[in-house]
């Protein structure tokens, strides 16, 4: 559900993949379509290991490309008419409108502040549901050896009523100073 809340607009665009697949099937060869399909599959593999790309919503874009080129490949193999593509797109449009609406009603998730230091990324996130106060959390992610990948390490709910500067990430085994004057924070193991 968090993915729906964070990316309602992007999910709405998924109804266009059959139309774009139809155009791609008209413009590209079967070999090119298969090649791009394989590349998108390989680029989706880090999701199985728990890593995500640094680029926000990268898996969504890659999945969209995968669906589009898979649809184009199906058209290359079967060569059926445009009418089924139109019906599928219209059905997906109605489904995507409903999903986007539910995402808007469910609330919003915004990143209030970010810190990047010593191989880690810390985000202060506001999760505002349909009603009530927002849930404020600190999410800690660690950069992989290849710095285009992140792995979620720990989440700490901001339940601080005394306004202290230190946030303790128990799973990662260190503290973070959010009040550091240079806004880079200080890690202490």
N, C-alpha and C positions, 0 to 999 in steps of 0.2 A: 504493500500500500504506500510505503514511503516513496517508492519510485514514481507512482502515479501522482502523488502530491507535488513532487519536485519537478516533474516534467510533463504537465498536462498539455501544453501546446505542442510539444514534440509528438506525443502519443496521438494527437489529433491528426497529424500528417500521415499516419500509417495507411490511411485509406488510399493514398496515391500510389502505393507500390505496384498494384496491378497495371495501372495506366502507364507508369514509367517502364515497367517490365515489357509491356506491349511495344512501346517505342524502341526500347533497347533491342528487342527481338527483330524489329524491322531494320535496325541500323548496324548491328554487329554480327559477326560470324559466330557459329557455335563454339569454335575454339576459343575465341576471345571471351565469350560469356563464361565458358567453363573455367578459364584461367582466373578471371576476376572472382568467380564464385569460390574457387579453392583458396585464393588469397584471403578473402573475407573469413572463411572458415578457420584458417590458420591464425588470423589476427584475433579471433574470438576465443582461442584456446586458453589464454591466461585467466579467463573467468573460471575455469575449472580448478585453478590453483588458489583462488581467493584473492588474486591481485586485480586491481583495476588500473585503467590508464589515468594519467595525470589530467588529460583533457576531459572536461566534464561531459558526460553523456556519450563517450566514445563507443561504449558497447551498444547503445541505442542506434547510433549511426551505422555501425558495422552490421547489426542485425537487420536494419533497413536495407542496406546494400545486399546482404545475403538473400533476403526475401525477394527483392526486386530482380536480381540476376537468376535466382532459382525459378521465378515465374517466367522470365524471359527464356530460360532453357527449356521449360515445359512447353512453351509456345513453339520453340524451334523443333522439338521432337514431335509434337502432335499436330501443329498447324491448324488449330481450330479458330473460329471466327472471333470478331471483336465483341459480340453481344455478351458472352459469358464474362468477359473482362469488365464490361460496364456494370453488369449485375453484381459481380463480386465487389467492385469499387463502391457502388451504391450501398450495399449491405455493410461493408466496412465503414463507410462514412457514418451511417446511423449508429453503429457500435462505438466508433471513436468519439462521436458527439456525446453519447451516454457516459463513456469512460472519462472523458475530459470534464464533463459536468460533475461527475462524482469526485474527481480529483479537486476541483475548485471548492466543492461543498465540504470536502474532508479537511481543508485547511491549507496552510502554506508552510514551507520550510525555507528559511533564509539563513545564509551565513552572515553573521554579524561582524566577525573579525577573524583574521587568519594570521598564523605565525608559521614561519618556515625556518628551522634551525637544526643543525647537526644531524641531517638525515631524517628529520621528522617534520611532519606537517600537523599543526594543531588548529582546529576550527571551533569557533564558538557559534553554536547553531541555535536558532529560535524555531521551535516546532509549535506553531499556533494551530490548534485543532479547531473544530467547528465552534466550540464554545469553551469558556473558561480561560484560565491563564495559560500562557505559553510554557512549554517545557524547554528549559535552557540546558544545553549539554555542551561539553567539551569532547570533541572526537579527535583521537590521536591516530595518525597513520604514519607508517614508516616507508621511506623510499627504498626500492629494491636496488640491487647492484646496477641495473640499468635504470637510470632515473626517470624513465617514462612510465614506470609502474609504481603503484602504491598498494600497501596492504594495511587494512584496518587492524589496529592493535588493541585499542581500549576506548571505552566511552565512560565519561564521568558526568553524572548529573550535577548541575550547579545548584546545590542546596545550601550554599554559603549565606548565612544570615549575619555573620560578623564582618563581612567584607575583607577577608584575608586575601593576600596576594598569591598564596601557594595553592596549587592544584595537585593532588596526589593521584597519579595513575598507578593503581595497585598492580594490575596485570603486567604492565611494562616495567615496574620497579623503579620509578623515579618521580620526582616532583618538578613542577613547572611554575615559574614566577611570571604571572600575567601582568604584574605592575612594573616590570623592568622599564626604566626611563627611555631606553633606546628601542623599545617595543620589540626587541628580538627575544626576550625571555631568557631565563637562565635554567638550564637543566641541572638537576642534582640527583645523582644515583644514590 
